[in-house]
Amino acid sequence: MNTLFLLMVQYDGKAVIPLDRVCADYMNLTVEKFKNKCLHGEIEIPIVRTGANSQKAALGVHINDLATYIDKQREKATKELDKLIGR
């Protein structure tokens, strides 16, 4: 399955997903905690501002970046499993 395609279906083809949706659906974190982890490099996913270039602009994650993040997490988990079972 293609992660990007599945995300496009899940988010009705939107290019940028609001942070609150990303956090609720995939991160199990508050928006503030997610932003802090991104700023400190604990989560490697860019946050984009939508709309006017100001502090009050809505924040989100581009769908390609979310798909890449999910695929990288899956790859890490697969490698870990392979080590555990001796593959």
All heavy atoms as an XYZ file, in Angstrom:
687
protein
N       0.837     -1.189      0.000
C       0.000      0.000      0.000
C       0.878      1.248      0.000
O       1.931      1.265      0.610
C      -0.870      0.033      1.252
C      -2.044     -0.868      1.207
S      -3.370     -0.021      0.363
C      -4.456     -1.369      0.129
N       0.397      2.269     -0.616
C       1.105      3.532     -0.676
C       0.580      4.444      0.433
O      -0.598      4.829      0.433
C       0.883      4.162     -2.047
C       1.654      5.423     -2.234
O       1.736      6.252     -1.340
N       2.208      5.590     -3.415
N       1.446      4.801      1.358
C       1.058      5.613      2.509
C       0.484      6.952      2.079
O      -0.527      7.405      2.626
C       2.264      5.824      3.446
O       2.802      4.543      3.781
C       1.863      6.551      4.705
N       1.120      7.604      1.122
C       0.639      8.909      0.660
C      -0.788      8.802      0.133
O      -1.640      9.631      0.477
C       1.569      9.476     -0.407
C       1.159     10.818     -1.003
C       1.064     11.887      0.087
C       2.129     11.228     -2.085
N      -1.055      7.794     -0.665
C      -2.406      7.621     -1.203
C      -3.419      7.424     -0.077
O      -4.503      8.020     -0.090
C      -2.451      6.444     -2.177
C      -3.824      6.165     -2.699
C      -4.404      6.986     -3.657
C      -4.556      5.083     -2.219
C      -5.685      6.728     -4.129
C      -5.832      4.824     -2.689
C      -6.397      5.649     -3.647
N      -3.083      6.594      0.891
C      -3.999      6.353      2.009
C      -4.265      7.623      2.808
O      -5.393      7.881      3.237
C      -3.440      5.254      2.908
C      -3.373      3.873      2.274
C      -2.624      2.906      3.190
C      -4.754      3.350      1.956
N      -3.220      8.439      3.005
C      -3.405      9.712      3.710
C      -4.274     10.668      2.900
O      -5.085     11.406      3.474
C      -2.056     10.360      4.025
C      -1.227      9.681      5.108
C       0.154     10.334      5.195
C      -1.924      9.728      6.456
N      -4.106     10.657      1.590
C      -4.936     11.520      0.745
C      -6.416     11.159      0.901
O      -7.277     12.037      0.971
C      -4.501     11.401     -0.718
C      -3.174     12.055     -0.999
S      -2.558     11.734     -2.671
C      -3.784     12.552     -3.653
N      -6.691      9.883      0.989
C      -8.078      9.445      1.193
C      -8.550      9.851      2.588
O      -9.641     10.401      2.752
C      -8.206      7.914      0.990
C      -9.583      7.432      1.391
C      -7.888      7.538     -0.450
N      -7.719      9.604      3.587
C      -8.103      9.908      4.968
C      -8.389     11.391      5.170
O      -9.310     11.762      5.893
C      -6.990      9.472      5.929
C      -7.308      9.750      7.380
C      -6.213      9.268      8.316
O      -5.250      8.638      7.909
N      -6.372      9.573      9.586
N      -7.593     12.251      4.530
C      -7.718     13.702      4.734
C      -8.346     14.410      3.535
O      -8.102     15.591      3.313
C      -6.353     14.302      5.081
C      -5.852     13.825      6.414
C      -4.776     12.952      6.503
C      -6.461     14.214      7.601
C      -4.316     12.503      7.726
C      -6.019     13.770      8.824
C      -4.945     12.908      8.883
O      -4.500     12.459     10.097
N      -9.145     13.699      2.775
C      -9.915     14.279      1.665
C      -9.063     15.051      0.674
O      -9.474     16.087      0.152
C     -11.027     15.185      2.207
C     -12.000     14.441      3.101
O     -12.323     13.274      2.777
O     -12.417     14.995      4.136
N      -7.858     14.574      0.409
C      -6.994     15.173     -0.595
C      -6.350     16.488     -0.207
O      -5.776     17.156     -1.056
N      -6.436     16.869      1.063
C      -5.817     18.128      1.499
C      -4.300     17.989      1.473
O      -3.746     16.962      1.847
C      -6.269     18.489      2.909
C      -7.720     18.844      2.991
C      -8.117     19.182      4.396
C      -9.610     19.481      4.445
N     -10.092     19.570      5.808
N      -3.624     19.050      1.056
C      -2.161     19.027      0.986
C      -1.536     19.238      2.358
O      -0.500     18.660      2.673
C      -1.657     20.100      0.025
N      -2.172     20.052      3.196
C      -1.652     20.340      4.533
C      -2.701     19.938      5.557
O      -3.854     20.357      5.475
C      -1.293     21.835      4.684
C      -0.805     22.136      6.092
C      -0.234     22.235      3.657
N      -2.270     19.126      6.517
C      -3.179     18.642      7.549
C      -2.950     19.463      8.809
O      -1.803     19.617      9.240
C      -2.951     17.142      7.837
C      -3.233     16.312      6.581
C      -3.862     16.652      8.939
C      -2.044     15.910      5.846
N      -4.008     19.984      9.431
C      -3.850     20.777     10.652
C      -3.157     19.973     11.759
O      -3.346     18.762     11.880
C      -5.285     21.114     11.056
C      -6.085     20.967      9.800
C      -5.402     19.893      9.002
N      -2.343     20.679     12.553
C      -1.580     20.015     13.606
C      -2.455     19.240     14.576
O      -2.076     18.153     15.005
C      -0.750     21.031     14.398
C       0.568     21.452     13.819
C       1.372     22.240     14.851
C       1.375     20.296     13.313
N      -3.609     19.789     14.928
C      -4.448     19.089     15.897
C      -4.898     17.734     15.375
O      -4.966     16.756     16.118
C      -5.636     19.948     16.331
C      -6.559     20.339     15.200
O      -6.108     20.402     14.036
O      -7.747     20.599     15.480
N      -5.162     17.633     14.067
C      -5.556     16.351     13.473
C      -4.388     15.376     13.439
O      -4.546     14.194     13.755
C      -6.080     16.556     12.040
C      -7.372     17.318     11.910
C      -8.615     16.490     12.195
N      -8.679     15.205     11.520
C      -9.162     14.982     10.314
N      -9.630     15.973      9.577
N      -9.186     13.769      9.811
N      -3.202     15.866     13.056
C      -2.010     15.003     13.014
C      -1.715     14.468     14.402
O      -1.447     13.278     14.583
C      -0.798     15.773     12.448
C       0.478     14.947     12.579
C      -1.035     16.164     10.998
N      -1.774     15.360     15.394
C      -1.479     14.943     16.773
C      -2.485     13.911     17.272
O      -2.103     12.913     17.884
C      -1.461     16.160     17.699
S      -0.060     17.234     17.413
N      -3.750     14.144     17.003
C      -4.791     13.208     17.453
C      -4.713     11.874     16.722
O      -4.850     10.813     17.335
C      -6.164     13.839     17.259
N      -4.454     11.919     15.417
C      -4.495     10.698     14.612
C      -3.222      9.868     14.686
O      -3.274      8.649     14.589
C      -4.782     11.034     13.146
C      -6.179     11.610     12.930
O      -7.020     11.489     13.835
O      -6.409     12.179     11.843
N      -2.054     10.517     14.845
C      -0.802      9.770     14.719
C       0.211      9.964     15.840
O       1.093      9.126     15.996
C      -0.113     10.112     13.380
C      -0.885      9.562     12.219
C      -1.741     10.366     11.492
C      -0.789      8.220     11.888
C      -2.484      9.849     10.442
C      -1.527      7.693     10.843
C      -2.371      8.512     10.132
O      -3.113      7.990      9.105
N       0.140     11.033     16.587
C       1.211     11.322     17.534
C       0.859     11.054     18.991
O       1.739     10.912     19.827
C       1.676     12.781     17.391
C       2.176     13.125     16.017
S       3.605     12.140     15.574
C       3.719     12.492     13.841
N      -0.418     11.039     19.325
C      -0.854     10.867     20.708
C      -0.174     11.890     21.618
O       0.283     11.576     22.715
C      -0.594      9.436     21.193
C      -1.397      9.109     22.436
O      -2.463      9.667     22.654
N      -0.871      8.225     23.260
N      -0.070     13.122     21.124
C       0.544     14.234     21.849
C      -0.349     15.456     21.728
O      -1.133     15.566     20.788
C       1.910     14.601     21.240
C       3.017     13.571     21.257
C       4.170     14.045     20.371
C       3.515     13.364     22.677
N      -0.193     16.398     22.670
C      -0.852     17.685     22.497
C      -0.123     18.439     21.395
O       1.034     18.129     21.070
C      -0.806     18.517     23.786
O       0.565     18.841     24.074
C      -1.437     17.780     24.958
N      -0.764     19.447     20.853
C      -0.142     20.246     19.803
C       1.127     20.911     20.336
O       2.162     20.922     19.660
C      -1.135     21.292     19.244
C      -0.435     22.275     18.315
C      -2.289     20.598     18.525
N       1.077     21.443     21.545
C       2.254     22.117     22.120
C       3.416     21.144     22.310
O       4.566     21.466     22.003
C       1.901     22.793     23.445
C       1.051     24.027     23.280
C       1.667     25.060     22.338
O       2.868     25.372     22.486
O       0.945     25.556     21.461
N       3.135     19.956     22.823
C       4.176     18.950     23.026
C       4.770     18.524     21.680
O       5.986     18.368     21.548
C       3.588     17.742     23.761
C       4.587     16.727     24.184
C       5.310     17.169     25.424
C       6.075     15.988     25.992
N       6.904     16.364     27.096
N       3.907     18.368     20.678
C       4.372     18.009     19.339
C       5.287     19.089     18.775
O       6.361     18.792     18.249
C       3.178     17.770     18.410
C       3.552     17.491     16.987
C       4.113     16.274     16.628
C       3.347     18.443     16.010
C       4.468     16.011     15.315
C       3.692     18.188     14.695
C       4.256     16.972     14.347
N       4.878     20.352     18.889
C       5.705     21.451     18.391
C       7.058     21.478     19.095
O       8.093     21.653     18.443
C       4.996     22.796     18.563
C       3.825     22.969     17.620
C       3.269     24.380     17.564
C       2.888     24.973     18.875
N       2.191     26.261     18.771
N       7.063     21.279     20.396
C       8.329     21.268     21.144
C       9.238     20.132     20.699
O      10.440     20.317     20.537
C       8.078     21.173     22.653
C       7.635     22.481     23.250
O       7.948     23.551     22.729
N       6.896     22.414     24.339
N       8.673     18.957     20.501
C       9.481     17.815     20.052
C      10.052     18.056     18.658
O      11.179     17.671     18.378
C       8.664     16.521     20.099
C       8.452     16.003     21.508
C       7.713     14.688     21.494
C       7.615     14.102     22.871
N       8.780     13.328     23.253
N       9.290     18.710     17.796
C       9.797     19.046     16.460
C      10.917     20.073     16.555
O      11.946     19.942     15.888
C       8.669     19.573     15.576
S       7.485     18.314     15.068
N      10.736     21.087     17.385
C      11.757     22.132     17.544
C      13.059     21.590     18.113
O      14.132     22.099     17.803
C      11.235     23.257     18.443
C      10.200     24.175     17.816
C       9.634     25.120     18.876
C      10.797     24.968     16.667
N      12.972     20.562     18.939
C      14.167     19.981     19.562
C      14.718     18.784     18.788
O      15.636     18.113     19.248
C      13.862     19.599     21.010
C      13.663     20.795     21.885
N      12.418     21.281     22.190
C      14.556     21.614     22.483
C      12.540     22.345     22.957
N      13.825     22.580     23.147
N      14.140     18.496     17.634
C      14.646     17.423     16.783
C      14.269     16.020     17.217
O      14.787     15.046     16.678
N      13.364     15.890     18.174
C      12.939     14.565     18.626
C      11.989     13.919     17.608
O      11.959     12.694     17.486
C      12.256     14.661     19.986
C      13.190     15.119     21.096
C      12.457     15.309     22.406
O      11.701     14.406     22.806
O      12.641     16.379     23.019
N      11.226     14.734     16.930
C      10.363     14.277     15.842
C      10.804     15.048     14.607
O      10.791     16.276     14.595
C       8.871     14.540     16.144
C       8.422     13.739     17.352
C       8.015     14.183     14.928
C       6.992     13.996     17.790
N      11.205     14.308     13.586
C      11.733     14.950     12.377
C      10.645     15.086     11.329
O      10.527     14.271     10.413
C      12.912     14.148     11.835
C      14.094     14.144     12.780
C      15.278     13.366     12.236
O      15.349     13.153     11.009
O      16.109     12.965     13.053
N       9.841     16.124     11.512
C       8.775     16.421     10.558
C       8.587     17.937     10.543
O       8.455     18.558     11.594
C       7.481     15.656     10.929
C       6.441     15.777      9.835
C       6.943     16.079     12.250
C       5.296     14.799      9.983
N       8.639     18.553      9.365
C       8.487     20.003      9.295
C       7.053     20.453      9.557
O       6.098     19.782      9.157
C       8.910     20.357      7.884
C       9.165     19.100      7.158
C       8.965     17.958      8.085
N       6.931     21.582     10.222
C       5.637     22.212     10.464
C       5.545     23.429      9.550
O       6.475     24.222      9.489
C       5.497     22.637     11.942
C       5.544     21.412     12.849
C       4.206     23.419     12.154
C       5.584     21.732     14.324
N       4.431     23.542      8.839
C       4.256     24.660      7.911
C       3.164     25.601      8.402
O       2.227     25.179      9.073
C       3.924     24.174      6.482
C       5.056     23.366      5.903
C       2.650     23.371      6.454
N       3.345     26.876      8.086
C       2.314     27.881      8.362
C       1.461     28.029      7.119
O       1.977     28.146      6.020
C       2.938     29.228      8.684
C       3.579     29.289     10.018
C       3.933     30.729     10.361
N       4.733     30.776     11.560
C       4.260     30.647     12.792
N       2.981     30.482     12.975
N       5.060     30.685     13.825
N       0.158     28.037      7.315
C      -0.740     28.255      6.185
C      -1.383     29.632      6.340
O      -1.530     30.138      7.444
C      -1.830     27.174      6.119
O      -2.537     27.147      7.361
C      -1.231     25.805      5.875
N      -1.726     30.225      5.257
C      -2.347     31.546      5.307
C      -1.312     32.637      5.436
O      -0.188     32.515      4.963
N      -1.685     33.716      6.091
C      -0.811     34.887      6.254
C       0.460     34.505      7.003
O       0.456     33.622      7.852
C      -1.541     35.988      6.999
N       1.532     35.170      6.677
C       2.824     34.891      7.305
C       2.920     35.637      8.637
O       3.615     36.634      8.761
C       3.960     35.298      6.363
C       5.271     34.665      6.764
O       5.292     33.750      7.568
N       6.347     35.157      6.205
N       2.171     35.149      9.630
C       2.164     35.786     10.942
C       2.123     34.722     12.031
O       1.957     33.543     11.756
C       0.940     36.703     11.076
O      -0.241     35.938     11.200
N       2.273     35.160     13.262
C       2.242     34.244     14.400
C       0.885     33.548     14.538
O       0.797     32.468     15.093
C       2.568     34.996     15.693
C       3.984     35.517     15.759
C       5.007     34.396     15.899
O       4.665     33.244     16.136
N       6.271     34.731     15.741
N      -0.164     34.179     14.046
C      -1.509     33.619     14.189
C      -1.905     32.689     13.047
O      -2.999     32.139     13.036
C      -2.527     34.745     14.309
C      -2.372     35.554     15.581
C      -3.427     36.606     15.684
C      -3.249     37.415     16.956
N      -4.274     38.435     17.103
N      -1.019     32.503     12.082
C      -1.328     31.629     10.951
C      -1.519     30.196     11.432
O      -0.883     29.753     12.385
C      -0.200     31.688      9.918
N      -2.397     29.483     10.762
C      -2.656     28.084     11.117
C      -1.412     27.239     10.828
O      -0.685     27.487      9.870
C      -3.839     27.561     10.320
N      -1.171     26.257     11.678
C      -0.024     25.368     11.520
C      -0.497     24.000     11.061
O      -1.567     23.530     11.451
C       0.731     25.233     12.847
C       1.315     26.508     13.429
C       1.924     26.218     14.793
C       2.344     27.103     12.506
N       0.331     23.366     10.244
C      -0.017     22.041      9.762
C       1.206     21.278      9.311
O       2.341     21.752      9.416
N       0.963     20.087      8.815
C       2.017     19.219      8.294
C       1.637     18.872      6.857
O       0.488     18.488      6.588
C       2.142     17.939      9.146
C       3.090     16.946      8.503
C       2.591     18.277     10.556
N       2.586     19.026      5.950
C       2.323     18.672      4.554
C       2.143     17.164      4.458
O       2.852     16.389      5.111
C       3.476     19.134      3.656
C       3.137     19.087      2.216
N       3.200     17.916      1.482
C       2.695     20.047      1.380
C       2.822     18.175      0.252
N       2.504     19.461      0.154
N       1.211     16.746      3.652
C       0.855     15.334      3.550
C       2.049     14.459      3.122
O       2.201     13.342      3.600
C      -0.363     15.153      2.622
C      -1.011     13.799      2.853
C      -0.009     15.409      1.173
C      -2.407     13.693      2.292
N       2.910     14.980      2.251
C       4.105     14.222      1.849
C       5.041     13.991      3.026
O       5.622     12.911      3.171
C       4.876     14.945      0.744
C       4.237     14.797     -0.607
O       3.594     13.799     -0.888
N       4.394     15.802     -1.438
N       5.199     15.017      3.863
C       6.078     14.893      5.018
C       5.529     13.890      6.030
O       6.279     13.115      6.627
C       6.292     16.251      5.687
C       7.008     17.236      4.781
O       7.832     16.796      3.956
O       6.735     18.449      4.895
N       4.213     13.895      6.209
C       3.604     12.930      7.125
C       3.763     11.509      6.589
O       4.108     10.590      7.342
C       2.131     13.257      7.348
C       1.378     12.350      8.313
C       2.034     12.319      9.689
C      -0.085     12.791      8.420
N       3.563     11.322      5.301
C       3.723      9.996      4.702
C       5.161      9.507      4.850
O       5.395      8.345      5.212
C       3.325     10.033      3.227
N       6.119     10.384      4.612
C       7.536     10.021      4.758
C       7.842      9.643      6.196
O       8.519      8.639      6.453
C       8.437     11.194      4.307
O       8.158     11.461      2.928
C       9.899     10.866      4.483
N       7.331     10.420      7.146
C       7.550     10.134      8.568
C       6.988      8.759      8.940
O       7.658      7.955      9.581
C       6.907     11.232      9.423
C       7.009     10.955     10.895
C       8.172     11.241     11.604
C       5.947     10.389     11.594
C       8.274     10.971     12.948
C       6.037     10.119     12.943
C       7.202     10.408     13.618
O       7.310     10.131     14.954
N       5.777      8.488      8.516
C       5.144      7.201      8.829
C       5.941      6.055      8.215
O       6.193      5.034      8.865
C       3.677      7.179      8.357
C       2.852      8.146      9.201
C       3.096      5.769      8.411
C       1.453      8.403      8.659
N       6.369      6.216      6.976
C       7.149      5.167      6.314
C       8.489      4.934      7.019
O       8.927      3.788      7.161
C       7.374      5.514      4.841
C       6.102      5.376      4.009
O       5.150      4.701      4.457
O       6.067      5.961      2.908
N       9.137      6.007      7.476
C      10.402      5.854      8.207
C      10.184      5.146      9.541
O      10.994      4.303      9.944
C      11.060      7.216      8.446
C      11.710      7.795      7.222
C      12.354      9.127      7.536
C      12.986      9.737      6.300
N      13.566     11.074      6.595
N       9.094      5.469     10.229
C       8.784      4.810     11.501
C       8.535      3.322     11.274
O       8.967      2.485     12.060
C       7.581      5.470     12.176
C       7.830      6.879     12.653
C       8.983      6.969     13.623
O      10.070      7.426     13.280
N       8.782      6.535     14.832
N       7.840      2.994     10.189
C       7.589      1.587      9.859
C       8.899      0.867      9.559
O       9.112     -0.268     10.003
C       6.657      1.484      8.661
C       6.364      0.057      8.272
C       5.459     -0.019      7.045
N       5.191     -1.396      6.724
C       5.930     -2.136      5.897
N       6.985     -1.618      5.310
N       5.612     -3.392      5.658
N       9.780      1.519      8.823
C      11.078      0.921      8.492
C      11.893      0.641      9.763
O      12.469     -0.440      9.903
C      11.846      1.868      7.575
C      13.112      1.288      7.003
C      13.780      2.264      6.046
O      13.092      2.782      5.157
O      15.002      2.490      6.209
N      11.892      1.589     10.694
C      12.596      1.381     11.969
C      12.006      0.199     12.733
O      12.733     -0.628     13.276
C      12.495      2.630     12.849
C      13.360      3.779     12.438
C      13.165      4.925     13.427
C      13.738      6.217     12.942
N      13.458      7.326     13.872
N      10.684      0.140     12.775
C      10.020     -0.940     13.505
C      10.304     -2.301     12.861
O      10.516     -3.293     13.566
C       8.516     -0.685     13.552
N      10.334     -2.342     11.543
C      10.624     -3.587     10.828
C      12.043     -4.073     11.120
O      12.271     -5.251     11.375
C      10.408     -3.399      9.316
O       9.059     -2.990      9.089
C      10.679     -4.666      8.551
N      13.011     -3.152     11.101
C      14.385     -3.507     11.409
C      14.518     -4.004     12.837
O      15.232     -4.975     13.103
C      15.316     -2.303     11.197
C      15.558     -1.989      9.739
C      16.473     -0.788      9.579
C      16.665     -0.455      8.112
N      17.501      0.739      7.937
N      13.830     -3.359     13.766
C      13.848     -3.778     15.166
C      13.267     -5.179     15.323
O      13.811     -6.021     16.035
C      13.080     -2.777     16.022
C      13.238     -2.983     17.499
C      12.571     -1.871     18.294
O      12.847     -0.695     18.014
O      11.787     -2.223     19.197
N      12.158     -5.435     14.654
C      11.547     -6.755     14.710
C      12.477     -7.814     14.136
O      12.632     -8.892     14.707
C      10.214     -6.772     13.958
C       9.504     -8.108     13.874
C       9.127     -8.605     15.279
C       8.287     -8.024     12.988
N      13.106     -7.494     13.012
C      14.040     -8.441     12.396
C      15.182     -8.792     13.349
O      15.594     -9.953     13.444
C      14.601     -7.863     11.089
C      13.592     -7.871      9.971
O      12.538     -8.527     10.113
O      13.840     -7.193      8.947
N      15.697     -7.816     14.089
C      16.754     -8.085     15.066
C      16.239     -8.975     16.202
O      16.938     -9.886     16.641
C      17.282     -6.776     15.657
C      18.191     -6.009     14.723
C      18.692     -4.758     15.409
C      19.528     -3.922     14.458
N      19.977     -2.668     15.084
N      15.017     -8.688     16.657
C      14.459     -9.461     17.765
C      14.249    -10.930     17.419
O      14.449    -11.802     18.255
C      13.124     -8.861     18.220
C      13.211     -7.593     19.042
C      11.819     -6.991     19.240
C      13.844     -7.859     20.385
N      13.831    -11.188     16.191
C      13.561    -12.566     15.817
C      14.717    -13.217     15.058
O      14.611    -14.351     14.618
C      12.234    -12.709     15.038
C      12.268    -11.921     13.718
C      11.063    -12.269     15.887
C      11.043    -12.132     12.863
N      15.828    -12.500     14.932
C      17.032    -13.079     14.344
C      17.040    -13.224     12.842
O      17.618    -14.184     12.326
N      16.428    -12.318     12.152
C      16.460    -12.376     10.687
C      17.655    -11.659     10.162
O      18.133    -10.707     10.583
C      15.215    -11.707     10.087
C      14.051    -12.639     10.050
C      12.968    -12.058      9.175
N      11.742    -12.099      9.936
C      10.629    -11.559      9.544
N      10.559    -10.881      8.447
N       9.539    -11.670     10.252
